[in-house]
Amino acid sequence: MKKYLYEYINYVINNKNEIDLEDMLIKINFFQHERLIHLIITLFYVIMFLIFLILVSISYIFIIPAFILLIFVIFYIIHYFRLENGVQSLYFLYDGIKNKTKRDKKG
């Protein structure tokens, strides 16, 4: 998904004059949905990690799954922030294209 998002951002940057704003809004909505799903998954892994961290106080055998979940949490947070930054850059690109279109129609 990250690759698709950044390819689309590069496409928008390189073809600002040819972008259909309605299509761009649909893509932004699609990426927002993807971002929400990854946020939910990230929170699930964080909660599971915290549960296993508490279980470590009962038995040290739980440290292995806690460590595995910690690795998942780290990678999901990195992935989520890349999605977040990509979607926010699409917001700025959309606003810039929309404002340019308004100026072109006026003048």
N, C-alpha and C positions, 0 to 999 in steps of 0.2 A: 504494500500500500504506500509505503514511503516513496518508493521509486516512482510510482504512478503520480503521486501528489507533486513531487518536485519536477517531474517531466511536464506536468500540466502548468506549473508555475512558470517554467522556462518558456513554454509555448505561449502563455499569456504575455510574458515580457517581450517576446520576439514578435508578436502579432497583435499589439495593442489596438491598432486601427481596424482590425478585422474581427474582433471578438464580439460575439453576441452576448449581451449582458444577461438575457434570460437563461441562456445555456450555462453561463458562468454561475448564476445563482443556484441552478440545479446541481452543478458540480460542488459548489460550496456546501450546500445542504447535505450532499452525499458524504463529503469529508467530515462535516460536523457529526453526522451519525456514526461514522467510523471512529471518530475521536471519543464520542460518548461510550461506545462499546468498549474501547480500550481503557477508558477511565474506570468503568465498572469492573473489568477484569483485573486491572491494577489494584483496585481497592479490595477485591476478593483475595488476591494473593497477599496483600498486606495483612488482612485480617487473619488469614490462615497462618502466616508467618508469626504473628503475635500470639496466636493460640499455641502453636508449637513451641514458641519461646517460653510461654508460661509452663507448658508441659515439661520443659527441660528441668524445672525445679523438682518435678516428681521423679523423673528418670532421665539419665543422661543419654539414653538411646534415642530420645527425641531430638537430639542436637543434629543428627544427620538430615532428617527431613526439614528441620528449621534452616539449616545451611543451604539446602537445595532451593527452598522457597525464597530465601534471601537473594540468591542468584537470579531467580525469576523476577523478583521485585525490582532489582536493580535494572535489569534489561527492559522490563516493561515501563519503568519510569523514563528511561532514556528514549524509548520508542514513543511514549506518550508525549513527551516534550517536543520531539521532532514533529509529530503530527500537529501539536498545538501551535508551534511556530510557523509551520507551513500554512495552516488555516488562517492564522492571523495575517500572514503576508498576502494571502488571497483577499482578505478584507481590504487591505490597503490598496492592492492593485485594482480591485473592483471600484473602490471610491475614486481613485485617480482616473480610471477610464470613464466612470459615470460623470465626474465633474468636467472632464475634457469634452465629452459628448455634449453636455449642456452648454459649454462655452462655444463649441463649434456651431450649435444651432442658433445661438444668440448673435454671433458675429459673423 
